[in-house]
Amino acid sequence: MTGDAEGSALADLVSHARDALAARLDTPTLRRAPASIAAVVHRGRVVAVSTHGQPRRDGAATAESTVFRIASMSKSFLGATALALRDDGLLDLHAPATEYIPELAAAHAGDALVTLDALLSNRAGLAEDNAWGDRRLGASRAELAAVVAAGLTPSTQPGTEYQYSNIGISLIGRAIEAVTGREVEAVVRERMLDPLGLTDTRAAADLYPAGSDLAGGFRTFDDGATFAPEPYVGSGALACIGSLFSTVRDIAVWAGFLGSAFDAKTADADGTTVLSASSRRELQTARTLIPIGAPSVGRELDGLGYGYGLVVEHDRRFGRIVQHAGGLPGFSSHMRWQPATGIGVVVFGNSDAFGAGRIATDVLTDVLTRVDAPAAVVRPWPETLDAARRIDELVAADRPLSDAAGILASNVLLDVPESVRAERLAAALAEVGPIRADAAPFADRIVAAADRSALRWVVPCERGALVCDVHLVGLREPVVQEFTIQVAGEGGRKPRDEAARVTDHHQVEREGAR
């Protein structure tokens, strides 16, 4: 994309982002918190922001730089730090957790092996504990160690099911302290916050200079008609899973850093000294299945799971969405981003009734819809493009697939005999008419790619079109393992009667396809 085109695309994004924020942040929404801020972010930068109210109800207005408590959004920083230490050989996520946290041996886990991996991905069998954990955030390390040593009773078989356990993930902090000999908050700062320039992100309110623009916490029990001040919950042994304070600017940088790991053009050059692209992708890959409840209005999920301190959604229209909420008495926060485009949303409110997650979800969906965002960007293997182009030439010339035997796996001509292929193609052409001689170049007829090994393109005919699909197997030298031709349905881009798929919205890079 040229500089002018990039500038135009960014201007369009800014316009759409402002419209989406204005549409979602109506009076009934804003009245649920004394102060709030919502920002649309793109590749590490805030591109549109909406501020509301007074963060301390003292007459000072909310600013883009106002600091809010982000609560459980902190878990992503903890997860990233754990992986950085793993990459340095200091932690083994798949070793028994008791190697790092001996007191965990008292947990009533039967003969099940509990690992750091299971704890960090919320499948260690420990019961959901939000209500308990929120008010225990300031407990001392000695207090928490005594709780663990007294025994933790699993609610499900360890290693098998999703249960959101604050105490479980906090044990990752204890493991980090065991191998570094330092408080986990200091390690997170050294490993993540300082190298990325996240100077406004800190583990406790008293770490900010006097007079800093910190939002106070408030609670409402009458939908915002009245508010009562809520003191900050303390920062103690559970702080590593929910104590951080931050700004939308810092979270924009954080989301951009994590999301860039999926961009093949920049992943290996963007912050790899902090955390490698492969490890950042680990954070954002689902490891524990989360059952899907009722779909949200206007969106559906194909899948949902917990990674390492992050929730990963597979949206039926927009593909991978990475997110995490934060909630403590007096605060509601949420961050979410789509790695394919680098577009995300950050929302903070200083009331736990604010509903930051619903707001962020709606705004991101709105923005992605307005810009017609691709669900993923796929760069097919050169072998995929070459094989598809050669097969397209055979189809146009009415030549048998066996003429391309050199790029076919041995199963292809056995799975569907040539005589059957010929009969099926003849039946399809009888319906849609002869192949047009004035077809556009092959690259312009590519319509989809599920991943790098697959490609879909269309062949225009006199009364319709054919849809061709090729799928290669990833050997050292990839070869075609499957090729199909079907009659296109209405719209000319999908086989007739094929259900909508997220791959319909993949953007295909066509370099080398001409």
Summary of the structure (lengths in Angstrom):
residues: 514
radius of gyration: 26.3
end to end distance: 18.0
largest distance: 81.8
contacts: 1767
relative contact order: 0.12
helix: 37%
strand: 22%
